């Protein structure tokens, strides 16, 4: 420290009067007091600032930045943290370490640590690939070189990514065999799968539409009829007026890359009786149903997807849905023949069965007079049969053995006939009208029954590929005698 000279008052004065003075003690006291006070003032004045000043060591400050990326699932998570400690140039303390942890539901999903330097630093936290959709919390802890710590946190939500496959628009159940099926394992259809015939029988179901709108709404439209099942109080299952709550309407949905969830009482895809808890009527009507996406494909304007749902425990349903221009109904109008192939005619004890009899490849040649018969459906609803000079004759017509021969009335094509077709049932009117075999009708087989005035057939399939159309029809001749005919257009 610098020295400070203090000049003592009165020390160099000459002693001029040495006579006793009764006021001397008081004067001396005043002088001493003044000397002390002067000394104190001089000491204070001579302090050059080196006396100790108390300094407070505070914890670091934390400033969490905005999350610039990562609020959508699968997207890299990026945010910044700015930390400060003391004043630049101070030797009180320095920044030490930053630690962070990201959790969801209390579970750690990401964490990290970074050594810090100096008095101020900005750290970028990056998590490549980001997180699944959900709610998250970011906790940050910063310490300085003296062991002081600060903490801060921020909550954020990660939304579902918009899947690359767009499902907005109108969907239907695919009009094919096994469009919906069920079994004990995922993808199994061993318990049940709809047949090709069901596409026609349940035409009222296959025309139901499910429209996913971009605003998250789902509209189900069934028209005047849909397929009703026993849980809805019908017996047997059949087309009928939709029954609440499964009568269509507007609902909502959520969609991710792995699942579709429909929300609202009465909302469903595929079959209304099937939900995550089980099948109606054994469970309550749910307020939402979740379906797993198995496959999604796109071909031109047509999109297809397969959905899967476990109805309770160990009951796995698959649905195949399609979206795109609705296929134009195949017209029945035109000329048809029984297709010249093995199995074109067959009969058995159940629908579609040919275990009792089926035409062989040799029959196509032996019965060539039959395979060239033409059945014509005209635009005006009239129906004609053209057999030429010969057709196949059977014993009920008085021939033995069965063989080619001149047509015999009333099955000679000479009558006037009409037809009606509703997409599932084909009815021919007029005595002598038939398709396939003239002896077969709804009551049984000639000669055991009368010649009918009309016959109704079930059209199981009606398809077209290029200019060629094919049709498969069934008819039950009496009870438990099922005939199948396969026809092809000319």
Phi, psi and omega per residue, in radians:
X1 nan 2.659 3.058
X2 -1.205 2.562 3.085
X3 -1.397 2.767 3.130
X4 -2.373 2.023 -3.116
X5 -1.434 2.386 3.138
X6 -2.059 2.098 3.122
X7 -1.599 2.045 -3.103
X8 -1.322 2.214 -3.133
X9 -1.195 2.323 3.003
X10 1.409 -0.020 -3.055
X11 -1.294 -0.497 -3.107
X12 -1.746 0.128 3.103
X13 -1.239 2.481 3.092
X14 -1.308 2.491 3.108
X15 -1.444 1.721 -3.060
X16 -1.705 -0.471 -3.075
X17 -2.309 1.911 -3.072
X18 -1.839 0.202 3.111
X19 -1.313 2.575 3.117
X20 -0.991 2.459 3.114
X21 -2.346 2.132 -3.069
X22 -1.190 -0.243 3.119
X23 -1.674 0.035 -3.064
X24 -1.048 -0.803 -3.124
X25 -1.010 -0.752 -3.125
X26 -1.126 -0.706 -3.140
X27 -1.131 -0.647 3.134
X28 -1.150 -0.685 3.141
X29 -1.104 -0.728 3.138
X30 -1.135 -0.709 -3.133
X31 -1.136 -0.739 -3.136
X32 -1.132 -0.697 -3.140
X33 -1.120 -0.749 3.129
X34 -1.105 -0.649 3.128
X35 -1.097 -0.768 -3.126
X36 -1.101 -0.802 -3.110
X37 -1.108 -0.695 3.123
X38 -1.100 -0.711 -3.141
X39 -1.089 -0.732 -3.114
X40 -1.139 -0.731 3.118
X41 -1.082 -0.720 -3.113
X42 -1.164 -0.694 3.129
X43 -1.090 -0.811 3.124
X44 -1.069 -0.718 -3.112
X45 -1.182 -0.459 -3.078
X46 -1.581 0.034 3.123
X47 -1.281 2.106 -3.095
X48 -1.617 0.295 3.072
X49 1.644 0.194 -3.100
X50 -1.625 0.136 3.055
X51 -1.299 2.558 -3.068
X52 -1.204 2.284 3.072
X53 -1.936 2.241 -3.114
X54 -1.068 2.316 3.111
X55 -2.068 2.289 -3.125
X56 -1.671 2.199 3.137
X57 -1.643 1.843 -3.082
X58 -1.655 2.709 3.098
X59 -1.168 2.844 3.113
X60 -1.131 2.720 3.025
X61 -1.743 2.603 -3.106
X62 -2.191 2.291 3.047
X63 -2.187 1.927 -3.135
X64 -1.434 2.252 3.116
X65 -1.470 3.067 3.109
X66 -1.310 2.692 3.088
X67 -1.463 1.917 -3.038
X68 -1.516 -0.235 -3.134
X69 -2.827 2.566 3.066
X70 1.986 0.129 3.112
X71 -1.571 0.118 3.001
X72 -2.154 2.384 -3.044
X73 -0.975 2.430 3.114
X74 1.462 -0.133 -3.119
X75 -1.607 2.412 3.137
X76 -0.930 2.308 3.109
X77 -1.535 2.229 -3.125
X78 -2.433 2.266 3.006
X79 -2.664 2.868 -3.136
X80 -2.104 2.684 3.071
X81 -2.308 2.159 3.084
X82 -1.844 2.198 -3.108
X83 -2.158 2.550 3.129
X84 -2.353 2.623 3.099
X85 -2.591 2.154 3.109
X86 1.036 -2.778 -3.104
X87 -2.017 2.415 -3.131
X88 -0.922 2.283 -3.119
X89 1.711 -0.266 3.134
X90 -1.307 2.523 3.086
X91 -1.854 0.312 3.139
X92 -1.194 -0.857 3.116
X93 -2.814 2.954 3.090
X94 -2.303 2.863 3.024
X95 -1.115 2.557 -3.091
X96 -2.003 -1.374 -3.028
X97 -2.452 2.503 3.002
X98 -1.971 2.272 3.058
X99 -2.157 2.464 3.078
X100 -2.355 2.738 3.100
X101 -2.553 2.346 3.086
X102 -2.018 2.215 -3.079
X103 -2.259 2.762 2.975
X104 -2.421 2.178 -3.090
X105 1.046 0.509 -3.137
X106 1.449 -0.006 -3.121
X107 -1.769 2.277 3.132
X108 -1.250 2.236 3.102
X109 -2.062 -0.245 3.092
X110 -2.872 2.551 3.102
X111 -2.757 2.867 3.134
X112 -3.011 2.964 -3.115
X113 -2.523 2.546 3.117
X114 -2.514 2.298 3.071
X115 -1.301 2.401 -3.088
X116 -1.907 2.849 3.134
X117 -2.439 2.668 3.018
X118 1.300 -2.746 -3.068
X119 -1.804 -0.305 -3.131
X120 -2.607 2.409 -3.127
X121 -2.733 2.541 3.049
X122 -1.947 2.209 -3.103
X123 -1.967 2.344 3.067
X124 -1.757 2.171 3.091
X125 -1.739 2.153 -3.132
X126 -2.232 2.295 3.031
X127 -2.131 1.822 -3.097
X128 -1.132 2.295 3.139
X129 1.569 -0.230 3.068
X130 1.055 -2.552 -3.006
X131 -2.366 2.884 3.010
X132 -1.252 2.884 3.115
X133 -1.081 2.416 3.128
X134 2.717 -3.049 3.141
X135 -1.783 2.398 -3.029
X136 -2.340 2.844 3.079
X137 -2.365 2.290 3.094
X138 -1.836 2.103 3.088
X139 -1.947 2.262 -3.136
X140 -2.138 2.295 3.076
X141 -2.161 2.253 -3.140
X142 -2.182 2.357 3.108
X143 -2.130 2.725 3.067
X144 -1.930 -3.086 -3.047
X145 -1.220 -0.263 3.097
X146 -1.686 0.067 3.098
X147 1.561 0.056 3.067
X148 -1.287 2.469 -3.110
X149 -2.249 2.671 3.022
X150 -2.348 2.616 3.125
X151 -2.282 2.656 3.043
X152 -2.688 2.798 3.131
X153 -2.597 2.825 3.140
X154 -2.583 2.341 3.089
X155 -1.703 2.574 3.106
X156 -2.640 2.791 -3.112
X157 -2.094 2.367 3.078
X158 -1.828 2.124 3.135
X159 -1.564 2.828 3.112
X160 -1.197 2.456 3.102
X161 -1.273 2.532 3.043
X162 -1.255 1.999 -3.100
X163 -1.041 2.633 -3.140
X164 -1.168 -0.524 -3.129
X165 -1.486 2.101 -3.085
X166 -1.540 2.153 3.118
X167 -1.815 0.009 -3.132
X168 -1.087 2.502 -3.124
X169 2.114 -3.004 -3.031
X170 -1.645 2.309 3.136
X171 -2.184 2.692 3.030
X172 -2.379 2.860 2.941
X173 -1.191 2.381 -3.108
X174 -1.120 2.223 -3.102
X175 -1.385 1.144 -3.108
X176 -2.432 2.875 3.029
X177 -1.110 2.526 -3.131
X178 1.119 0.468 3.043
X179 -1.103 -0.616 2.988
X180 -2.336 2.358 -3.058
X181 -2.628 2.818 -3.078
X182 -2.515 2.573 3.119
X183 -2.876 -3.133 -3.055
X184 -1.425 -0.143 3.137
X185 -2.356 2.760 -3.126
X186 -0.990 2.239 3.113
X187 1.484 -0.057 -3.129
X188 -1.438 2.480 3.064
X189 -2.180 0.464 -3.017
X190 -1.257 -0.386 3.135
X191 -1.467 -0.686 3.128
X192 -2.897 2.470 2.960
X193 -2.585 2.350 -3.137
X194 -1.090 2.571 -3.137
X195 -1.624 3.008 3.049
X196 -1.095 -0.592 3.122
X197 -1.124 -0.582 3.140
X198 -1.102 -0.469 3.129
X199 -1.063 -0.626 3.111
X200 -1.457 -0.800 -3.119
X201 -1.053 -0.643 -3.109
X202 -1.860 0.656 -3.140
X203 -0.982 -0.552 3.128
X204 -1.167 -0.334 3.112
X205 -1.610 -0.734 -3.084
X206 -1.255 -0.161 3.055
X207 -1.725 0.010 3.032
X208 -1.130 2.489 -3.107
X209 -2.088 2.565 3.087
X210 -2.172 1.983 -3.068
X211 -1.927 2.040 3.079
X212 -1.625 2.028 3.129
X213 -1.653 2.715 -3.088
X214 -1.128 -0.398 -3.122
X215 -1.477 0.127 3.108
X216 1.568 0.124 3.094
X217 -1.633 2.621 3.115
X218 -2.155 2.212 3.129
X219 -2.027 2.173 3.091
X220 -1.882 2.168 -3.136
X221 -2.133 2.220 -3.073
X222 -2.005 -0.185 -3.080
X223 1.243 -2.714 -3.095
X224 -1.333 -0.428 -3.093
X225 -2.421 2.620 2.970
X226 -2.527 3.110 -3.119
X227 -1.468 2.185 -3.131
X228 -1.872 2.521 -3.129
X229 -2.133 3.011 -2.997
X230 -1.050 -0.523 -3.138
X231 -1.139 -0.243 3.109
X232 -1.698 0.159 3.063
X233 1.509 0.330 3.103
X234 -1.931 2.614 3.113
X235 -2.729 2.031 0.026
X236 -1.408 3.027 3.043
X237 -1.023 2.403 -3.076
X238 -2.914 2.970 3.015
X239 -1.198 2.504 3.127
X240 -3.006 3.071 3.137
X241 -1.121 2.271 -3.122
X242 -0.949 2.492 -3.085
X243 -2.017 2.270 3.123
X244 -1.082 2.566 0.080
X245 -1.483 0.030 -3.102
X246 -1.711 1.016 3.135
X247 -2.111 0.348 3.094
X248 1.491 3.017 -3.117
X249 2.521 -2.883 -3.110
X250 -1.927 2.298 -3.100
X251 -2.365 -2.939 3.048
X252 -2.209 2.904 3.124
X253 -2.613 2.748 2.940
X254 -2.160 2.652 -3.008
X255 -2.498 2.218 3.026
X256 -2.214 -3.088 -3.129
X257 -1.195 -0.269 -3.047
X258 -2.036 -0.294 -3.065
X259 -2.705 2.789 3.005
X260 -2.160 2.266 3.089
X261 -2.043 2.184 3.071
X262 -1.805 2.417 -2.955
X263 -2.199 2.289 3.133
X264 2.207 2.439 3.139
X265 -1.134 2.143 -3.093
X266 1.769 -0.134 3.097
X267 -1.380 2.427 3.122
X268 -2.893 2.878 2.941
X269 -2.241 2.520 3.118
X270 1.422 -1.822 -3.122
X271 -1.987 2.260 -3.083
X272 -1.146 -0.451 -3.086
X273 -1.300 -0.282 -3.007
X274 -1.689 2.208 3.053
X275 -2.508 -3.094 -3.043
X276 -1.199 -0.439 -3.109
X277 -1.468 -0.463 -3.097
X278 2.787 -2.501 3.142
X279 -2.230 2.420 3.037
X280 -1.157 2.535 0.131
X281 -1.620 0.273 -3.058
X282 -1.373 -0.211 3.114
X283 -2.311 2.948 3.130
X284 -1.331 2.748 3.027
X285 -1.145 2.138 -3.059
X286 -1.424 2.824 3.071
X287 -1.613 -0.221 3.081
X288 -2.776 2.708 3.137
X289 -2.414 2.375 3.136
X290 -1.963 2.305 3.133
X291 -2.071 2.418 3.079
X292 -1.532 2.363 3.111
X293 -1.484 2.077 -3.133
X294 -1.615 -0.728 -3.068
X295 -2.727 2.517 3.038
X296 -2.432 2.263 -3.135
X297 -2.387 2.777 3.122
X298 -2.443 2.300 3.127
X299 -2.397 1.754 -3.076
X300 1.131 -2.183 -3.139
X301 -1.529 -0.010 -3.070
X302 -1.856 2.242 3.063
X303 -2.001 2.508 3.109
X304 -2.302 2.578 3.015
X305 -2.621 2.591 3.081
X306 -1.950 2.211 3.117
X307 -1.954 2.635 -3.115
X308 -2.330 2.504 3.101
X309 -2.542 2.372 3.040
X310 -1.663 1.997 -3.109
X311 -1.562 1.566 -3.041
X312 1.443 -2.418 -3.069
X313 -1.927 1.987 3.027
X314 1.358 0.393 3.060
X315 -2.157 1.813 -2.976
X316 -1.903 2.075 3.080
X317 -1.838 2.479 3.001
X318 -2.084 2.431 3.065
X319 -2.174 2.370 3.045
X320 -1.929 2.103 -3.085
X321 -2.075 2.716 -3.120
X322 -2.414 2.630 3.116
X323 -2.417 2.346 -3.139
X324 2.681 -3.030 3.120
X325 -0.989 2.206 3.130
X326 -1.118 2.346 -3.139
X327 -1.113 2.338 3.091
X328 -1.174 2.355 3.110
X329 -1.005 2.432 3.114
X330 -1.322 2.266 -3.109
X331 -1.390 2.443 3.086
X332 -1.386 -0.327 -3.050
X333 -1.060 2.316 3.118
X334 2.366 -3.044 -3.124
X335 -1.698 2.403 -3.097
X336 -2.318 2.664 3.010
X337 -2.357 2.767 2.945
X338 -1.155 2.252 -3.028
X339 -1.144 2.261 -3.086
X340 -1.355 1.236 3.127
X341 -2.437 2.810 3.033
X342 -1.109 2.432 3.118
X343 1.430 0.168 3.125
X344 -1.152 -0.538 3.024
X345 -2.097 2.416 3.106
X346 -2.835 2.761 -3.120
X347 -2.525 2.556 3.129
X348 -2.849 3.134 -3.039
X349 -1.396 -0.189 3.127
X350 -2.297 2.805 -3.091
X351 -1.050 2.218 3.137
X352 1.528 -0.165 -3.123
X353 -1.390 2.511 3.055
X354 -2.249 0.517 -3.031
X355 -1.233 -0.383 3.138
X356 -1.454 -0.637 -3.124
X357 -2.894 2.522 2.992
X358 -2.655 2.458 3.121
X359 -1.119 2.539 3.139
X360 -1.731 3.074 3.075
X361 -1.136 -0.587 3.116
X362 -1.165 -0.555 -3.139
X363 -1.105 -0.473 3.138
X364 -1.086 -0.591 3.116
X365 -1.464 -0.815 -3.102
X366 -1.048 -0.638 -3.081
X367 -1.886 0.644 -3.107
X368 -1.064 -0.478 3.093
X369 -1.176 -0.334 3.122
X370 -1.620 -0.722 -3.080
X371 -1.244 -0.126 3.061
X372 -1.767 0.075 3.051
X373 -1.182 2.463 -3.055
X374 -2.037 2.272 3.068
X375 -1.924 2.153 -3.056
X376 -2.051 2.192 3.044
X377 -1.807 2.050 -3.091
X378 -1.674 2.758 -3.128
X379 -1.008 -0.594 -3.043
X380 -1.466 0.120 3.101
X381 1.551 0.054 3.079
X382 -1.534 2.722 -3.081
X383 -2.311 2.378 3.112
X384 -2.286 2.732 3.075
X385 -2.215 2.214 3.133
X386 -2.078 1.996 -3.069
X387 -1.869 -0.196 -3.083
X388 1.239 -2.697 -3.092
X389 -1.333 -0.428 -3.080
X390 -2.448 2.667 2.993
X391 -2.567 3.125 -3.120
X392 -1.486 2.202 -3.139
X393 -1.900 2.529 -3.117
X394 -2.143 2.999 -2.992
X395 -1.056 -0.510 -3.125
X396 -1.151 -0.237 3.108
X397 -1.713 0.150 3.041
X398 1.539 0.323 3.103
X399 -1.931 2.606 3.107
X400 -2.732 2.042 0.021
X401 -1.411 3.022 3.056
X402 -1.017 2.417 -3.077
X403 -2.933 2.990 3.046
X404 -1.225 2.523 3.120
X405 -2.997 3.042 3.137
X406 -1.132 2.376 -3.131
X407 -0.961 2.527 -3.102
X408 -2.066 2.261 3.123
X409 -1.101 2.599 0.091
X410 -1.472 0.065 -3.078
X411 -1.739 0.972 3.122
X412 -2.110 0.101 3.103
X413 1.370 0.214 -3.059
X414 -1.573 -0.120 -3.066
X415 -1.467 3.129 3.065
X416 -1.864 2.182 -3.027
X417 -2.266 2.769 3.062
X418 -2.373 2.893 3.090
X419 -2.499 2.701 2.961
X420 -2.311 2.572 -3.109
X421 -2.537 2.132 -3.106
X422 -1.848 0.247 -3.102
X423 1.688 -0.312 3.130
X424 -2.269 -0.677 -3.083
X425 -2.056 2.315 3.127
X426 -1.999 2.094 -3.115
X427 -2.031 2.227 3.058
X428 -1.811 2.342 -3.130
X429 -2.073 2.447 3.138
X430 2.085 2.322 -3.124
X431 -1.128 2.196 -3.123
X432 1.765 -0.104 3.109
X433 -1.368 2.437 3.117
X434 -2.919 2.898 2.927
X435 -2.301 2.478 3.080
X436 1.512 -1.748 3.136
X437 -2.055 2.242 -3.097
X438 -1.152 -0.441 -3.095
X439 -1.288 -0.294 -3.014
X440 -1.675 2.219 3.043
X441 -2.519 -3.082 -3.034
X442 -1.208 -0.438 -3.110
X443 -1.461 -0.450 -3.116
X444 2.785 -2.461 3.135
X445 -2.250 2.397 3.031
X446 -1.148 2.526 0.162
X447 -1.624 0.247 -3.051
X448 -1.367 -0.203 3.110
X449 -2.323 2.954 3.129
X450 -1.350 2.768 3.025
X451 -1.167 2.141 -3.062
X452 -1.429 2.823 3.058
X453 -1.603 -0.262 3.045
X454 -2.714 2.750 -3.135
X455 -2.405 2.406 3.094
X456 -2.026 2.297 3.114
X457 -2.024 2.618 3.007
X458 -1.621 2.134 3.104
X459 -1.524 1.923 -3.058
X460 -1.452 -0.655 3.082
X461 -2.621 2.562 3.096
X462 -2.537 1.830 -3.010
X463 -2.220 2.832 3.098
X464 -2.460 2.345 3.068
X465 -2.314 1.895 -3.017
X466 1.184 -2.268 3.125
X467 -1.611 -0.027 -3.064
X468 -1.734 2.240 3.084
X469 -1.972 2.561 3.088
X470 -2.278 2.607 -3.128
X471 -2.506 2.383 3.037
X472 -2.060 2.251 -3.140
X473 -2.225 2.642 3.099
X474 -2.130 2.648 3.000
X475 -2.597 2.327 3.065
X476 -1.657 2.008 -3.098
X477 -1.598 1.595 -3.028
X478 1.450 -2.448 -3.096
X479 -1.954 2.078 3.033
X480 1.331 0.366 3.066
X481 -2.156 1.806 -3.004
X482 -1.923 2.105 3.073
X483 -1.792 2.540 3.075
X484 -2.179 2.312 3.078
X485 -2.140 2.420 3.057
X486 -2.045 2.172 -3.082
X487 -2.105 2.759 3.104
X488 -2.384 2.552 -3.123
X489 -1.360 2.708 3.090
X490 -1.436 nan nan
